[in-house]
Structures are given as structure tokens and as C-alpha cells.
Amino acid sequence: MLKSSALLVALIGLVAVPASAQQVYSPGNGVSLPVAVKEVHPMASAPATIAITCVVRPDGSVRSVTIASSPDSTLNQAAIRAMRQWQFKAGMKDGKPVPVRISVEMTFTHG
């Protein structure tokens, strides 16, 4: 029994914490705001602006995209797809890149 307990403890030590379980920070209090280095703005038949919240990962990619407000719900999926294509210089805390929740106003261009 002692051997199996030791094995269980060893296996638990090997389990990685999933990225989704990482603490997500808000800008401020020592956490810098991520900086957009690549933006994608979708086209629409009329100009529109949609408020989005998302998490910028330590690698600068975007996840957990949600619509905060939208003048036209038919544009929401296009806004989410475009936001997922954005790239950022990650937000930093104590000199290390960390996940940061941000708000973005995405503008649809008239085409």
C-alpha cells in the first residue's frame, strides 16, 4: 500500500494546471495593458462599433471573446471571429507575461 500511495503522490505532482485555470488579471495594480500589434476589422454594409471583452494570453493570442454590447446582433459572430485574429504584446506582471482581461471597441468598416 505504501508504494501505491507514493506513486499516486508522484502522479499528482505531474499533472499540469490547464491554461484555462490560470489566474486572469485586470490592467492596473502592477499589471500592464496588452498592446495590439495586429488588428482585424470586419466589413459591414454600414459602419458599426461593438464592445467586446476578451482575455489576452501570455503568448499574445486572444481567447474568451464575449460581446459586451452590440447595435446589431447579426454582426456579433463576425466580430468574435475578427477579435480572435488579433495579436498583442502581452500584458506583464512582475516582468512576466500574464493573461489579462481587456475591453475593446471594434469598428466595422463600411465596404
Secondary structure, 3 states (H helix, E strand, C coil): CHHHHHHHHHHHHHCCCCHHHCCCECCECCECCCEEEECCCCEECCCEEEEEEEEECCCCCEEEEEEEECCCHHHHHHHHHHHCCCEEECCEECCEECCEEEEEEEEEEEC
